[in-house]
């Protein structure tokens, strides 16, 4: 099957840039102080002769995607960048024509070989995780989808139906998706505005009394200052997962500081998400945490919208960590565990009640997992990888086009505002926050909207 709108890849270019963080971020017991962006440009031509160029960009979040115990961060970062470069060569040699879903599906079959070859070349003693492969490939996927929309003079989220795609979703998911296309699971217009989830990192000062090393660059430096300055109503709290007292004190402390700041603003409603970054030894830790939080601050527990990836990402090797009881209290979502449909189905079987989508796992993967989550009536959220500039706009466009997503995380403005330079002038409503929301309605132009 083919259509006049099927496209060929005519050229792929790749580059990197490194940007220092304004302040460090700590999660999962690790500290990050800078970012390397992988930027990809793709030139395409449709069967009927329309040409266009698309762009993709993503932080190579190796500390998150590949938390190695045997290789240094420099080595895992170098490997991920090299895989991204190698996949650009593969894409340059790709000769088929098709819809972006078909092209990226074909290219995904090369990820493992590219990773294995890279690991061997760099003499790394462990295989590259699938999650790291997805992150390395994600800017290429974004550029392909962006270019397709540009070539057809359309927004990329509006060319996902049967008029454009040659295969239905059963080709990528299961037979129960037969006759369905992604237009069924996405919106034709982005939501005009969405609440922004602000990150409360493990090193972040809640109040001025905790501010030991002020930056003094004019931006807020404490949680209370951020809430007042940006009108925040959604806070994502990073927790230790292996120190119950610290975790409880942290949430109670956030509730205290947020309460003071929200009273100052005259705001009565705000929400939390809790991220243990898979550090909890078992679900029992989560249940005990929730029990004690109910005793210490029932108001804080009431504000929790969902809990993110509390235990190890390898679900198959840790089948005892079933989330059924925890999910009765609050939605529990997988993040690091979600790398394909098999992992989503396994998480569902093990009691997880939701999934976190990330643009850094690939645009095609995010769209497919978003469709599957909706089919199975799972809680959905979109999470960040300290995305900046184009990558944050990509992440936000994804959140704004999936019907059941209610908020978007974006912490680049906190930790790496230098990466937003120029973009904040083109899209002020996405980067200059005053009422706790981002103006996602601005992401309605051609391609991926940016």
C-alpha positions in Angstrom: 0.0 0.0 0.0 1.2 3.5 -0.7 -0.1 7.1 -0.9 1.1 10.2 -2.8 1.8 11.7 0.7 4.3 8.9 1.6 7.7 10.5 2.0 11.4 9.6 1.4 14.2 10.7 3.7 16.5 12.8 1.6 19.1 13.8 4.1 19.8 13.7 7.9 22.2 16.0 9.8 23.1 15.8 13.4 24.9 18.1 15.9 25.4 18.4 19.7 25.6 21.3 22.1 26.5 21.3 25.8 24.8 23.8 28.3 25.6 24.2 32.0 22.8 24.1 34.5 22.0 27.2 36.5 21.7 25.0 39.6 22.2 21.2 40.0 19.3 18.8 40.1 19.3 15.6 42.2 17.1 12.6 41.6 17.5 8.9 42.2 20.5 9.6 44.3 22.5 11.2 41.4 23.3 14.9 40.7 23.3 16.5 37.3 25.0 19.8 36.5 24.8 20.1 32.7 23.1 18.9 29.6 24.2 17.7 26.1 21.5 18.2 23.5 21.4 16.1 20.3 19.9 18.1 17.5 18.7 16.5 14.2 17.6 18.0 10.9 15.8 15.9 8.3 15.1 16.7 4.7 12.2 14.8 3.1 10.3 14.6 -0.2 6.9 13.1 -0.7 6.0 10.8 -3.6 4.1 13.7 -5.2 7.2 16.0 -5.0 6.6 18.1 -1.9 9.9 18.9 0.0 10.4 20.1 3.6 12.8 20.1 6.5 12.0 19.0 10.0 13.8 19.4 13.3 14.2 17.4 16.5 16.1 18.0 19.7 16.5 16.1 23.0 18.7 16.1 26.0 20.8 13.0 26.2 19.7 12.2 29.8 22.2 9.3 30.3 22.1 9.6 34.1 18.4 8.8 34.0 18.3 6.5 31.0 21.4 4.5 31.8 22.2 4.7 35.6 25.2 2.4 35.3 27.0 0.9 38.2 30.1 -0.1 36.1 30.5 2.7 33.5 31.2 6.4 34.1 28.6 9.0 33.2 31.0 10.3 30.5 31.2 6.9 28.9 27.4 6.3 28.8 26.8 9.8 27.5 29.4 9.3 24.7 27.8 6.0 23.8 24.3 7.5 23.6 25.5 10.4 21.4 27.4 7.9 19.1 24.2 5.8 18.8 22.3 8.9 17.8 25.0 9.7 15.2 24.9 6.1 13.9 21.2 6.1 13.5 21.5 9.3 11.5 23.7 7.3 9.1 21.1 4.5 9.0 18.4 7.0 8.2 20.4 8.5 5.4 20.7 5.1 3.9 17.0 4.3 4.3 15.4 4.1 0.8 11.7 3.2 1.5 8.9 5.7 1.4 6.1 5.9 3.9 4.3 7.6 6.7 6.4 8.6 9.7 5.0 5.8 11.8 6.2 3.3 9.2 9.6 4.8 8.7 10.3 5.2 12.4 9.0 1.7 13.1 11.5 0.3 10.5 14.4 2.4 11.9 13.6 1.2 15.4 14.6 -2.3 14.3 18.2 -1.0 14.0 18.5 0.5 17.5 19.8 -2.7 19.1 22.5 -3.3 16.5 23.6 0.3 16.7 23.8 0.1 20.5 25.7 -3.2 20.5 28.2 -2.0 18.0 28.8 1.2 19.9 29.2 -0.5 23.2 31.8 -2.8 21.6 33.7 0.1 20.1 33.9 2.0 23.3 34.7 -1.1 25.3 31.8 -0.7 27.7 31.3 -3.8 29.8 27.5 -3.8 29.8 24.8 -3.6 27.1 23.0 -0.3 26.5 19.5 -0.3 28.0 16.6 -0.1 25.7 15.6 3.2 27.4 18.9 4.8 26.6 18.5 3.6 23.0 15.1 5.3 22.8 16.4 8.6 24.1 19.3 8.6 21.7 16.9 8.0 18.8 14.2 10.4 19.9 15.4 13.6 18.2 15.6 11.7 14.8 12.0 10.5 15.3 10.8 14.0 16.2 12.5 15.5 13.1 10.9 12.9 10.8 7.4 13.6 12.2 8.0 17.4 12.1 9.2 17.2 8.4 6.1 15.2 7.4 3.8 17.9 8.7 5.8 20.6 7.1 5.8 18.9 3.8 2.0 18.5 3.8 1.4 22.0 5.1 -0.3 20.5 8.2 0.3 20.1 11.9 1.9 16.7 12.4 -0.9 15.6 14.9 -3.5 16.1 12.1 -1.9 13.7 9.6 -2.2 10.5 11.7 -5.4 9.1 10.3 -6.3 6.6 7.5 -6.0 9.3 4.9 -2.3 9.4 5.5 -1.1 6.2 7.3 -0.9 3.0 5.3 -1.4 0.7 8.3 -3.8 0.8 11.2 -2.7 0.5 14.9 -2.9 -3.3 14.8 0.3 -3.3 12.9 2.1 -1.7 15.9 0.1 -2.8 18.9 -2.5 -5.7 19.0 -5.4 -6.9 17.0 -7.9 -5.1 19.2 -6.6 -1.9 17.6 -7.7 -3.1 14.2 -9.3 -0.4 12.1 -8.1 2.3 14.5 -5.7 5.1 13.8 -3.9 7.6 16.0 -6.4 10.4 15.1 -8.8 8.5 17.4 -6.5 9.0 20.3 -5.2 12.6 19.7 -6.8 16.0 19.5 -7.1 18.1 16.3 -6.3 21.3 18.2 -4.0 21.6 21.2 -5.5 22.6 24.5 -5.2 26.4 24.9 -3.5 26.2 28.3 -2.2 23.5 30.6 -1.0 23.6 34.2 2.7 23.4 34.6 4.2 20.9 37.0 7.2 22.6 38.8 9.9 20.3 40.1 10.9 20.3 43.8 14.3 18.6 43.5 16.0 16.9 46.4 18.6 19.8 46.6 16.1 22.6 46.2 15.6 25.1 49.0 12.1 25.3 50.2 12.6 28.5 52.2 15.2 31.2 52.6 16.5 29.5 55.7 17.6 26.6 53.5 19.2 28.7 50.8 22.9 28.0 51.4 24.3 28.9 48.0 22.2 31.7 46.4 22.7 32.2 42.7 21.4 35.8 42.7 20.6 35.9 39.0 17.2 37.5 39.4 15.2 34.2 39.2 13.4 32.7 42.2 15.6 30.6 44.5 13.2 29.0 46.9 10.0 27.1 46.5 8.0 29.8 48.1 9.5 32.4 45.7 8.7 30.2 42.7 5.1 29.7 43.7 4.5 33.4 44.1 6.4 34.5 41.0 4.9 31.9 38.6 1.5 31.4 40.2 2.2 27.7 40.5 -0.5 25.2 41.4 1.2 21.9 40.5 4.4 20.6 42.3 6.3 17.5 41.6 8.3 16.4 44.6 11.4 14.3 44.2 11.8 11.8 47.1 14.6 9.6 48.3 12.7 6.3 48.4 15.2 4.8 50.9 14.8 7.2 53.8 11.2 7.2 55.1 11.7 10.0 57.6 13.4 12.3 55.0 10.6 11.6 52.5 7.9 12.4 55.0 9.6 15.5 56.3 10.1 16.7 52.7 6.4 16.4 51.8 5.3 17.9 55.1 7.8 20.7 54.5 6.6 21.3 51.0 3.0 21.5 52.3 4.0 24.0 54.9 5.9 26.3 52.5 3.3 25.9 49.7 0.5 26.7 52.2 2.2 30.0 53.2 2.9 31.0 49.6 -0.6 30.0 48.4 -2.3 32.0 51.2 -0.2 35.0 50.1 -1.6 34.5 46.6 -5.1 33.8 47.8 -5.0 30.4 46.2 -7.0 27.5 47.8 -6.3 24.6 45.5 -3.0 23.1 44.5 -1.7 19.6 43.8 1.4 17.3 44.1 2.9 14.4 42.3 5.5 12.2 44.1 8.5 10.7 42.3 10.5 8.1 44.1 12.7 7.4 41.0 12.4 3.7 41.6 14.4 3.8 44.8 11.9 2.1 47.1 12.9 -1.4 48.0 9.3 -2.6 47.8 5.7 -1.5 47.6 5.6 -1.9 51.4 7.7 1.3 51.7 5.1 3.2 49.6 2.2 1.9 51.7 3.9 2.8 54.9 4.8 6.3 53.5 1.2 6.9 52.6 0.0 5.6 56.0 2.3 8.0 57.9 1.6 10.9 55.6 -2.1 10.5 56.3 -1.3 10.8 60.0 1.2 13.7 59.7 -0.5 15.8 57.0 -3.8 14.5 55.6 -4.1 17.8 53.6 -0.8 16.9 51.8 -2.0 13.4 51.0 -5.3 14.8 49.6 -3.3 17.0 47.2 -1.4 14.0 45.6 -2.5 13.4 42.1 -0.3 10.4 41.4 2.8 8.5 42.4 5.6 7.9 39.9 7.8 4.8 39.5 8.4 3.9 43.2 10.3 0.6 42.7 12.8 -0.9 40.3 12.3 -0.3 36.6 12.9 -4.0 35.8 9.4 -5.2 36.3 10.0 -8.7 35.1 12.9 -9.3 37.5 10.9 -7.9 40.5 7.5 -9.5 40.2 6.9 -9.2 43.9 6.5 -5.4 43.6 2.8 -5.4 42.8 1.1 -2.1 43.1 -2.5 -3.1 43.5 -2.9 -1.9 47.1 -1.0 1.4 46.5 -3.0 2.1 43.4 -6.2 1.9 45.4 -5.0 5.0 47.3 -3.5 7.0 44.5 -2.7 6.3 40.8 0.8 4.7 40.4 2.5 5.2 37.1 5.4 3.6 35.4 8.1 5.9 33.9 11.5 4.3 33.5 9.8 0.9 33.0 7.8 2.0 30.0 9.8 1.1 26.8 7.3 -0.8 24.7 3.8 -2.3 24.7 5.0 -5.4 26.5 6.2 -3.4 29.4 2.9 -1.5 29.6 0.9 -4.7 29.6 3.2 -6.2 32.3 2.9 -3.1 34.4 -0.9 -3.3 34.1 -0.8 -6.9 35.2 1.4 -6.0 38.2 -1.1 -3.4 39.4 0.2 -0.1 38.0 -2.7 2.1 37.2 -1.0 4.6 34.9 1.9 5.4 32.6 4.1 8.5 32.2 4.8 9.4 28.6 8.0 11.2 27.6 9.0 12.8 24.3 12.5 11.6 25.0 11.4 8.0 24.4 10.5 8.8 20.8 7.5 10.6 19.3 6.1 7.4 17.7 6.5 5.4 21.0 4.8 8.2 23.0 1.8 8.3 20.5 1.4 4.5 20.5 1.7 4.2 24.3 -0.7 7.0 24.7 -3.2 5.2 22.5 -2.8 1.9 24.4 -3.1 3.7 27.8 -6.4 5.3 26.7 -7.7 1.9 25.3 -6.9 0.3 28.7 -8.3 3.3 30.7 -5.0 4.0 32.4 -4.1 7.2 34.1 -1.8 9.3 31.8 0.7 12.0 32.4 3.6 13.6 30.4 6.9 13.9 32.2 10.0 15.9 31.6 13.8 15.3 31.1 14.7 18.8 31.9 13.8 19.6 28.3 14.8 23.0 27.0 14.0 25.0 24.0 12.7 23.0 21.1 12.6 19.8 23.2 10.3 21.3 25.8 8.0 22.6 23.1 7.9 19.1 21.6 7.1 17.6 25.0 4.4 20.2 25.6 2.8 19.7 22.2 2.5 16.0 23.0 0.8 16.7 26.3 -1.6 19.2 24.7 -2.7 16.7 22.0 -3.5 13.7 24.1 -7.1 14.0 25.5 -6.6 12.6 29.0 -3.4 14.5 29.9 -4.2 17.3 32.4 -0.8 18.9 33.1 2.7 19.2 31.7 6.0 19.0 33.6 8.7 21.5 32.6 11.7 22.2 34.7 14.1 23.5 32.2 13.3 27.1 33.2 14.4 26.2 36.7 17.7 24.4 36.1 18.8 25.4 32.6 17.2 28.6 31.5 20.1 29.3 29.2 18.8 26.6 26.9 15.6 28.5 26.4 17.3 31.6 25.1 15.6 32.8 21.9 12.8 30.4 22.3 11.4 32.4 25.2 11.0 35.3 22.8 9.3 33.3 20.1 7.0 31.5 22.5 6.7 33.8 25.6 3.5 32.0 26.7 5.5 28.8 27.0 8.4 30.1 28.9 7.3 33.2 30.9 4.9 31.7 33.5 2.6 34.0 35.5 -0.5 32.0 36.3 0.9 28.5 36.7 0.0 27.5 33.1 1.8 27.3 29.8 0.1 28.6 26.6 0.0 25.3 24.7 -2.5 26.8 22.2 0.5 28.5 20.6 1.8 25.1 19.4 -0.6 24.8 16.5 1.6 25.7 13.6 3.0 23.3 10.9 4.9 20.2 11.8 5.1 19.5 15.5 3.8 22.9 16.3 7.1 24.8 17.1 
